[in-house]
Amino acid sequence: MRGILRFRALWLAAGILSGSALAAQTVIKLPKNKFTPQQDVALGLKAAAEIRQQYPVITDGEIARYLTALGDRLVAVAPAELNQPVYKYSFTPVNLKEINAFALPGGPMFVHRGMFDAAAGEGEVVGVMAHELAHVLLRHGTANITKSQSPWLQLGQLAGAIGGAAVGGQAGDAIAQGSQLGLGALVLRYSREFEKQADLLGAQLMASAGYDARDLAHMFETIGRESKGGNPQWLSSHPDPGNRTAYITKEAETLKMSAAADTSGFAPTRARFAGQPPAMTMAELERRNQPSGNGSNGGNAGSGGAPPSVGTPGQPVPPPSAKMRDLNAGIFQVSVPDNWTPLAGERVLRVVPQNGFGQLKGQTVFTHGVEFGVAQASSRDLKDATTTWLRAIAKSNPELRLAGEAQYVKISGRTALGTPLTNPSSLGGQEHIVVYTSFLVNGNMFYYLTLAPEADAPGYRDLFVRIGQSIRFTDTGK
């Protein structure tokens, strides 16, 4: 009998140990990445230098030292196998109102004042910083680029932007602002999978640094409440994977917290933030950084120059070549006339004929050609998402009009919606536009736009159809 009881006791103990093993912290693997850590650092430092020139950096020494101390505490407990020796960490406070923070590849991190204003305590700020540090350690930025196979990095334009008008005026600026082919999309807009990885690794970093990982969940709850009022910016680039509070809390229960961190510096630092000039909103920052002298049409960010011209708009546009050439644009491939010029910007890819894009009467105009881009979808219903997006564009281009009913077509085997539009042409008269929209695997909305003045439109119709039929999506989601 004693033997039986002893056996049962051993079996029970084994069950308890087995349960402990199952409750161990989550193991997170690095995603596929074709870039080196050195390339992460180079990209991050370049972008950080531009951000420091454009953002309202807080120069208060006490605030800067406090934020750096928090960041250094997290870096010190980062897993050695993830913490690359080449990384160049920095932790910069910026006087912006939105609840936000972001880290660039290789280590530079920027924390908005709004994060401190919203946080209930130091642990909540540290939680967001740990989440951002996790993105750096897991190299999510360049993993995003690896997924997309983007040519924008190869062209050295990820940290810059080629602005300028499309579809004959301000509508192009609105399209560009709603598109996501640039640094913000490829490097700082993460998938739900990457967000969950950063949440879990961030929770682990917090516990190792002496913080309650549940504070990260509390901060996300605050961000969620704020988002119902149209704020914050955070959720636009950090999608909620769902059940965030639940899985962070569950992870926290598996973690052994180090000796509690000293959080006495939070209150005085928050008071020093209050002594700063009023925080700017992102909208105010964008207006401040708007290049002067050319209306709403942006220049080449980082150089201050105008977008490159292809010939002289207003001069005759030569007919398109019958010979086509292939372009690989990362998430898709397409064939275009071989006498047209591709212009890869941060947010869009335009392919234009001679004299179809450039400066005219002090404005950058786009009169003939095609444009490709990616916009954030407001709905999983293609018609609803397209309508919402076009309404946003029309707000800054009130003369943009529907020119007929939208028609469903196929692009690369996927359902697409073609919407005909008209708009005043910068050459006089009207221009004909058709915008084709379709969903990408990641849920964003791809668009293919065709553009020609009314008098030239019939001659381009078959070509535009041919280009559309040549599009092949390569976003497999893997």
C-alpha positions in Angstrom: 0.0 0.0 0.0 2.8 2.4 0.9 4.4 1.6 -2.5 1.2 2.5 -4.3 0.9 5.8 -2.4 4.6 6.6 -3.1 4.0 5.9 -6.8 1.1 8.2 -6.8 3.0 11.0 -5.1 5.8 10.7 -7.7 3.3 10.7 -10.5 1.6 13.8 -9.1 5.0 15.5 -8.7 5.8 14.7 -12.3 2.6 16.2 -13.4 3.3 19.4 -11.6 6.8 19.6 -13.1 5.3 18.9 -16.5 2.8 21.7 -16.0 5.7 24.0 -15.1 7.5 23.2 -18.3 4.4 24.0 -20.3 4.2 27.3 -18.6 7.7 28.4 -19.6 8.0 31.8 -21.4 7.3 31.8 -25.1 10.2 31.1 -27.4 10.3 33.6 -30.2 12.3 32.9 -33.4 13.8 35.5 -35.7 11.8 35.9 -38.9 13.5 35.4 -42.3 15.7 38.3 -43.2 18.1 38.7 -46.2 19.7 41.8 -44.7 22.7 42.0 -42.3 22.6 43.7 -38.9 25.1 46.2 -40.4 22.5 47.1 -43.0 19.9 47.5 -40.3 22.2 50.0 -38.5 22.9 52.0 -41.7 19.2 52.3 -42.6 18.3 53.3 -39.0 21.0 55.9 -38.6 20.2 57.5 -41.9 16.5 57.8 -41.1 17.2 58.9 -37.5 19.3 61.8 -38.7 16.5 63.0 -40.9 13.9 62.6 -38.1 16.0 64.6 -35.7 16.1 67.4 -38.3 12.4 67.4 -38.7 11.0 66.5 -35.3 10.8 68.7 -32.2 13.5 67.0 -30.2 13.4 67.8 -26.5 16.9 68.9 -25.4 16.3 69.0 -21.7 19.3 67.1 -20.3 17.4 65.6 -17.3 14.7 64.2 -19.6 17.2 62.8 -22.1 19.2 61.2 -19.4 16.2 59.6 -17.7 14.9 58.2 -21.0 18.4 56.9 -21.9 18.6 55.2 -18.5 15.3 53.4 -19.1 16.5 52.3 -22.5 19.9 51.1 -21.3 18.2 49.1 -18.6 16.2 47.2 -21.2 19.2 46.7 -23.5 21.2 45.3 -20.7 18.7 42.4 -20.3 18.2 41.7 -24.0 19.0 38.1 -25.0 22.6 37.9 -26.2 21.7 36.0 -29.3 19.4 38.9 -30.4 21.4 41.9 -29.2 23.8 42.5 -32.1 27.1 44.1 -31.1 26.9 46.5 -34.1 23.6 48.1 -32.9 23.7 51.8 -32.2 21.0 52.5 -29.5 19.7 55.9 -28.8 16.6 57.1 -27.0 15.3 60.5 -28.0 12.3 62.3 -26.5 10.3 64.4 -28.9 7.7 67.1 -28.1 4.7 65.5 -29.9 1.2 65.2 -28.5 0.2 61.8 -29.9 0.6 58.7 -27.8 3.3 57.0 -29.8 6.9 55.7 -29.9 8.9 54.0 -32.6 12.3 52.4 -33.1 14.2 52.2 -36.3 16.3 49.3 -37.4 19.6 49.0 -35.6 18.6 50.8 -32.5 17.4 54.5 -32.7 14.2 55.0 -30.7 11.9 58.0 -30.5 9.4 58.5 -27.7 6.6 61.1 -27.9 5.8 63.3 -24.9 2.2 62.1 -25.3 3.3 58.6 -24.1 4.5 60.1 -20.8 1.3 62.2 -20.5 -0.9 59.2 -20.9 1.1 56.7 -18.8 0.0 55.9 -15.2 3.5 55.1 -14.2 7.1 54.3 -15.3 6.2 50.7 -16.0 3.8 51.6 -18.8 6.3 53.8 -20.6 9.0 51.1 -20.2 6.5 48.6 -21.6 6.1 50.5 -24.8 9.9 51.0 -25.0 10.4 47.2 -24.5 7.9 46.5 -27.2 9.8 48.8 -29.6 13.2 47.4 -28.6 11.8 43.9 -29.4 11.1 45.1 -32.9 14.8 46.1 -33.2 16.1 42.8 -31.7 13.8 40.7 -33.9 14.8 42.8 -36.9 11.2 43.2 -37.9 11.9 46.3 -40.1 14.2 44.6 -42.6 12.2 41.4 -42.3 9.3 43.5 -43.6 11.4 44.5 -46.6 12.6 40.9 -47.1 8.9 39.8 -47.3 8.1 42.5 -49.8 11.3 42.2 -51.9 11.0 45.9 -52.3 13.0 47.8 -54.9 12.7 51.0 -52.9 15.5 50.0 -50.6 17.7 49.1 -53.6 17.1 52.6 -54.9 18.2 54.1 -51.7 14.9 56.0 -51.2 13.5 54.4 -48.1 14.5 57.3 -45.9 13.4 59.9 -48.4 10.3 60.7 -50.2 9.6 61.8 -53.8 6.5 63.9 -53.6 4.6 65.8 -56.3 1.2 65.8 -57.7 -0.6 63.0 -59.5 -3.9 63.0 -61.4 -3.5 66.6 -62.3 -3.2 68.3 -58.9 -3.8 67.9 -55.2 -5.5 64.6 -55.6 -2.1 63.0 -56.2 -0.8 64.4 -52.9 -3.7 62.9 -51.1 -3.1 59.5 -52.8 0.6 59.7 -51.8 -0.3 60.5 -48.2 -2.7 57.5 -48.0 -0.2 55.1 -49.6 2.2 52.8 -47.9 5.1 51.9 -50.1 7.7 53.9 -48.1 9.7 53.8 -44.9 6.6 54.0 -42.8 5.1 51.0 -44.5 8.0 48.7 -45.1 10.0 49.3 -41.9 7.6 50.6 -39.3 4.2 49.1 -40.2 4.1 45.6 -38.7 2.0 42.6 -39.3 -0.1 41.3 -36.5 2.3 38.3 -36.2 5.2 40.7 -35.7 3.2 42.8 -33.2 2.5 39.7 -31.1 6.1 38.7 -31.1 7.1 42.2 -30.0 4.5 42.1 -27.2 5.7 38.8 -25.9 9.4 39.6 -26.1 8.7 43.1 -24.7 7.0 41.4 -21.7 10.0 39.2 -21.1 12.4 42.2 -21.3 10.3 44.0 -18.8 10.3 41.2 -16.2 14.1 40.8 -16.6 14.5 44.6 -16.0 12.4 44.5 -12.9 9.0 45.6 -14.2 5.6 44.0 -14.0 4.9 42.9 -17.6 1.2 43.5 -17.1 1.9 47.3 -17.3 2.4 46.8 -21.0 -1.2 45.4 -21.3 -2.4 48.4 -19.2 -0.8 50.8 -21.6 -2.3 49.2 -24.6 -5.7 49.5 -22.9 -5.1 53.2 -22.5 -4.1 53.5 -26.2 -7.2 51.6 -27.2 -9.5 54.0 -25.2 -7.8 57.0 -26.8 -8.1 55.5 -30.3 -11.9 55.7 -30.0 -11.6 59.4 -30.1 -9.6 59.4 -33.3 -6.2 59.1 -31.6 -3.6 57.7 -31.3 -1.2 57.4 -34.2 0.2 54.2 -32.6 -2.6 51.9 -33.9 -2.1 52.9 -37.5 1.3 51.2 -37.5 0.9 48.7 -34.7 -2.3 46.7 -35.5 -3.9 44.9 -32.5 -3.3 41.1 -32.9 -6.4 40.5 -30.8 -6.7 39.4 -27.2 -3.7 41.5 -26.4 -4.4 42.0 -22.7 -5.1 38.3 -22.3 -2.0 36.9 -23.9 0.4 39.5 -22.3 -1.1 38.7 -18.9 -0.7 35.0 -19.5 2.9 35.5 -20.5 3.5 37.6 -17.4 2.4 34.7 -15.3 5.2 32.6 -16.7 8.0 35.2 -16.0 10.2 35.5 -13.0 10.5 39.2 -12.3 13.9 40.5 -11.2 14.3 42.9 -8.3 11.9 45.7 -8.7 13.3 48.7 -10.6 13.6 52.1 -8.9 10.8 54.2 -10.5 11.2 57.3 -8.4 12.4 59.3 -11.4 9.1 59.1 -13.2 7.2 61.8 -11.4 9.9 64.5 -11.6 10.6 63.7 -15.2 6.9 64.0 -16.0 6.9 67.4 -14.3 9.9 68.5 -16.5 7.9 67.4 -19.6 5.1 69.8 -18.4 7.6 72.6 -18.3 8.3 72.2 -22.0 6.7 74.3 -24.7 3.2 73.0 -25.8 3.5 69.7 -27.6 2.9 69.8 -31.4 0.5 67.4 -33.1 1.7 65.4 -36.1 -0.5 67.5 -38.3 1.2 70.6 -37.1 4.6 69.0 -37.6 3.7 68.0 -41.2 2.6 71.6 -42.0 5.8 73.0 -40.5 7.9 70.6 -42.6 5.9 71.3 -45.8 8.3 72.6 -48.5 7.6 76.2 -49.3 7.0 77.7 -52.6 5.1 74.9 -54.3 1.8 74.6 -52.7 0.8 71.1 -51.6 3.3 69.3 -53.8 6.2 68.0 -51.8 9.8 68.0 -52.9 12.4 65.3 -52.6 12.6 64.9 -48.9 16.1 64.8 -47.7 17.5 66.9 -50.5 14.9 69.7 -50.7 14.8 69.5 -54.5 11.9 69.0 -56.9 11.0 65.6 -58.2 12.8 64.6 -61.4 11.1 65.7 -64.6 10.7 63.5 -67.6 10.9 65.9 -70.4 8.8 69.1 -70.4 5.1 68.9 -69.6 3.1 70.8 -72.2 5.3 69.6 -75.0 4.0 66.9 -77.3 4.0 63.4 -75.8 5.5 60.8 -78.1 3.4 57.7 -78.8 4.1 54.7 -76.6 6.4 52.0 -77.9 4.9 48.8 -79.0 7.8 47.0 -77.3 7.3 46.3 -73.6 9.7 45.8 -70.8 9.3 44.1 -67.5 9.5 45.9 -64.1 9.9 44.1 -60.8 8.3 46.3 -58.1 8.6 43.9 -55.2 5.0 43.0 -54.4 4.1 42.9 -58.1 5.6 42.7 -61.6 4.3 44.6 -64.6 5.1 45.2 -68.3 5.3 48.8 -69.6 6.3 50.5 -72.8 10.1 50.5 -73.1 10.2 54.2 -74.0 8.5 55.1 -70.7 10.4 56.1 -67.5 9.8 54.5 -64.1 9.9 57.0 -61.2 10.1 55.1 -57.9 9.1 57.3 -55.0 8.7 56.5 -51.3 5.0 56.0 -51.6 4.3 55.3 -55.3 5.7 54.0 -58.5 4.9 56.0 -61.6 5.8 55.1 -65.1 5.5 58.0 -67.5 6.2 58.9 -71.1 8.5 61.8 -72.2 6.9 65.1 -71.3 4.4 63.3 -69.1 5.8 64.4 -65.6 7.6 67.4 -64.3 7.4 71.1 -63.6 4.7 73.3 -65.3 4.0 76.9 -64.1 5.7 76.3 -60.8 3.8 73.1 -60.1 4.8 69.4 -60.4 2.3 67.8 -62.7 1.6 64.3 -63.9 -0.3 64.3 -67.2 0.2 60.9 -68.9 1.0 57.5 -67.6 0.3 55.0 -64.9 0.8 54.9 -61.1 0.9 52.0 -58.7 0.6 52.2 -54.9 -0.7 50.6 -51.7 -3.2 52.2 -49.4 -4.5 51.2 -46.0 -7.9 49.5 -46.4 -10.7 50.7 -44.1 -12.7 47.5 -44.8 -12.4 44.0 -46.0 -15.2 44.8 -48.5 -13.4 46.0 -51.7 -16.1 48.4 -52.8 -16.5 50.0 -49.4 -12.7 50.3 -48.9 -12.3 51.8 -52.4 -15.2 54.3 -51.8 -13.8 55.4 -48.5 -10.3 55.9 -50.0 -11.6 57.9 -53.0 -13.7 60.1 -50.7 -10.6 60.9 -48.7 -8.8 61.9 -52.0 -11.8 64.0 -53.1 -11.6 66.1 -50.0 -8.4 67.7 -51.2 -9.5 67.6 -54.9 -13.1 68.8 -55.0 -13.4 68.7 -58.8 -12.6 65.0 -59.0 -15.8 63.3 -60.3 -17.0 59.8 -61.0 -17.3 59.2 -64.8 -19.4 56.0 -64.7 -20.1 53.0 -62.7 -17.3 51.0 -61.1 -16.8 47.6 -62.7 -15.4 44.3 -61.3 -12.4 42.9 -63.2 -9.5 40.6 -62.5 -5.9 41.6 -61.8 -3.5 38.7 -61.5 -6.4 36.4 -60.9 -7.7 38.5 -58.0 -11.0 40.4 -57.9 -10.4 44.1 -58.6 -12.6 47.1 -59.0 -12.2 49.6 -61.8 -13.5 53.1 -61.0 -13.6 55.7 -63.8 -13.0 59.3 -62.8 -12.5 62.7 -64.4 -10.5 65.7 -63.2 -9.3 69.1 -64.6 -6.1 68.5 -66.5 -3.1 70.8 -65.9 -2.9 71.0 -69.7 -6.4 72.4 -69.9 -9.7 70.6 -70.3 -10.4 67.3 -68.5 -8.3 64.2 -67.9 -9.5 60.6 -67.8 -8.5 58.5 -64.9 -9.3 54.9 -64.0 -8.3 53.5 -60.6 -8.2 49.8 -60.2 -8.1 48.5 -56.7 -7.5 45.0 -55.2 -6.5 43.5 -51.9 -3.0 42.3 -51.1 -2.4 39.2 -48.9 -1.6 41.4 -45.9 -5.0 43.2 -46.1 -3.8 46.4 -47.6 -5.3 47.7 -50.8 -3.2 47.8 -54.0 -4.1 50.3 -56.7 -3.3 50.7 -60.4 -4.1 54.2 -61.8 -4.2 55.2 -65.5 -4.1 58.8 -66.6 -4.4 60.7 -69.9 -5.9 64.0 -71.1 -9.4 63.6 -72.6 -8.1 64.1 -76.1 -5.5 61.5 -75.8 -7.4 59.0 -73.7 -8.8 56.8 -76.6 -5.3 56.2 -77.9 -4.1 54.9 -74.6 -7.1 52.8 -73.7 -5.8 49.5 -75.2 -2.4 50.1 -73.7 -3.7 50.6 -70.2 -5.7 47.4 -70.5 -2.5 45.6 -71.6 -0.5 47.0 -68.7 -3.2 45.9 -66.3 -3.4 42.4 -67.7 0.4 42.1 -67.3 0.4 42.8 -63.5 1.4 39.7 -61.5 1.2 39.9 -57.7 4.2 38.3 -55.8 3.0 38.9 -52.2 2.5 35.3 -51.1 2.3 36.2 -47.4 5.2 33.9 -46.6 
